[in-house]
Amino acid sequence: MEKMTVSQAKKAISDKLSHFFGVDTKTATDEQYYKAVAMIIRDRLSQMNSDFRHEAKGQDSKEIYYLCMEFLMGRSLKNNLYNLDLTETFKKALESFDVSLDKLYEKEPDAGLGNGGLGRLAACYLDGLATNGFQSMGYSIRYEAGIFKQKLVDGWQTELPDFWLPGGEVWLVPREERSVEVKFEGWVDESWDGDFHHVNYKDCNAVPQFLMICMFRVKAREFQGFAFGLQASLNLIWVFLIQAHILRLWSKALWLRLFLRCFILPITPLRASHSDFVSSIFLFLLLFRILFSVILQDTARLTIFLTR
């Protein structure tokens, strides 16, 4: 799929506002502009997903299924525009209508599908799977009022509903043909022949809704997700190794300081004998040489790895 130009973005925004909200670019509100842009991006993601699924089916590739209680996806508009490299395109298109893209970002609430470290980690996994071009699907529960919002009231944690759907529902694609019956309460009667019956239950019709995750700056037609993902992974490894090396050096310095404070200094008072003082200095120099040699070895290994 070719990258959208500014003129194409302007026409698409105008068409969405006219067809779905019955307004033009002069009378539309920021909320309507936000939903119009979101639907344009969602349509592009749907086409990219369809092309990718068709390509994967032709290769008889397997699919990854990821089940998690929550996915902290954040806000989709800013993330998808950046991943599709369309931020500047829509910024210029909206400026021609005297609309600020930053204001549209604020119209979208965080998706109420997660609110903790587990949800954020799960969302990062989905981003990584999409960027690296793996055919994958995450499964969770779409809560009507989100998981919950946390607030402290008189020093106590209080859970409040998270009404995110009025602004976030535009990103969801319902699939009515995949709906299933879910039964609650009641009991199950079993028989010797293996059959069972759910009795006196309450049921509801569960309709799955898709929230598509965009690959990082990938042309859907060329399927370059793996190449971009590999480069991003290598950069991430470099950053991680540099940070880990700095932490190791810092930890060694802390150990040296702890050794001086707990072992060297207590046995070298001002009135200590000459022999005690010399032995303490000898221990200090020995420990310093050992730590310094280890630091040099670590630095050499890191330099060799980064210059390969």
Secondary structure, DSSP 4 states (H G I P E B T S, - for coil): -PPPPHHHHHHHHHHHHHHHHS--TTT--HHHHHHHHHHHHHHHHHHHHHHHHHHHHHTT---EEEE-S------HHHHHHHHTT-HHHHHHHHHTTT--HHHHHHTSPPPTT--SHHHHHHHHHHHHHHHTT--EEEE----TT-S-EEEEETTEEEEE----HHHHGGG-EE-GGG-EEEEESSEEEE-TTS-EEEES-EEEEE--EE-----TT--TTTT-HHHHHHHHHHHHHHHHHHHHHHHHHHHHHHHHHHHIIIIIGGG--TT--HHHHHHHHHHHHHHHHHHHHHHHHHHHHHHHHHT-
